[in-house]
């Protein structure tokens, strides 16, 4: 495997996390949040697209993992979240990255061991798994968790197939 970019999408705050997986080890590369000002939705989506594109150019990931949309209490919020996801996914595809999508439950299960984990538990486990000096911001921790989920999922698929590596979603 290689460098994985994880994204926790949001129309106001989009978290990102970059990890490098090699020789069975995963190390922290970078993380942060794209904070979007209170502007028109179309302009927010452009900022998400541009910023995710900049992150891709800066860290050169080979894989892209993003959290799937879940149905929120408010349908309008869910639609905006879906549009933010779309902007991030288009940035990935525009840069020729394969996109993998995981549910919030899958991500929490992969990182914490239970799909019902809360944000604080995810932050704590991300800190421990990546040996970070402090807790990452919640949205950045969720993005790092998406990247870790992808690493764990790919490693499991490789092991089950008896292969040595996966390239662009193909087991070798």
Rosetta blueprint (number, residue, H / E / L):
1 X L
2 X L
3 X E
4 X E
5 X E
6 X E
7 X E
8 X E
9 X L
10 X L
11 X L
12 X L
13 X E
14 X E
15 X E
16 X E
17 X E
18 X E
19 X E
20 X E
21 X E
22 X E
23 X L
24 X L
25 X E
26 X E
27 X E
28 X E
29 X E
30 X E
31 X E
32 X E
33 X E
34 X E
35 X E
36 X L
37 X L
38 X L
39 X L
40 X L
41 X H
42 X H
43 X H
44 X H
45 X H
46 X H
47 X H
48 X H
49 X H
50 X H
51 X H
52 X H
53 X H
54 X H
55 X H
56 X H
57 X H
58 X H
59 X H
60 X L
61 X L
62 X L
63 X E
64 X E
65 X E
66 X E
67 X E
68 X L
69 X L
70 X L
71 X L
72 X L
73 X L
74 X L
75 X H
76 X H
77 X H
78 X H
79 X H
80 X H
81 X H
82 X H
83 X H
84 X H
85 X H
86 X H
87 X H
88 X H
89 X H
90 X H
91 X H
92 X H
93 X H
94 X H
95 X L
96 X L
97 X L
98 X E
99 X E
100 X E
101 X E
102 X E
103 X L
104 X H
105 X H
106 X H
107 X H
108 X H
109 X H
110 X H
111 X H
112 X L
113 X L
114 X L
115 X L
116 X L
117 X L
118 X L
119 X H
120 X H
121 X H
122 X H
123 X H
124 X H
125 X H
126 X H
127 X H
128 X H
129 X H
130 X L
131 X L
132 X L
133 X L
134 X L
135 X L
136 X L
137 X L
138 X H
139 X H
140 X H
141 X H
142 X H
143 X H
144 X H
145 X H
146 X H
147 X H
148 X H
149 X H
150 X H
151 X H
152 X H
153 X H
154 X H
155 X H
156 X H
157 X H
158 X H
159 X H
160 X H
161 X H
162 X L
163 X L
164 X L
165 X L
166 X E
167 X E
168 X L
169 X L
170 X E
171 X E
172 X L
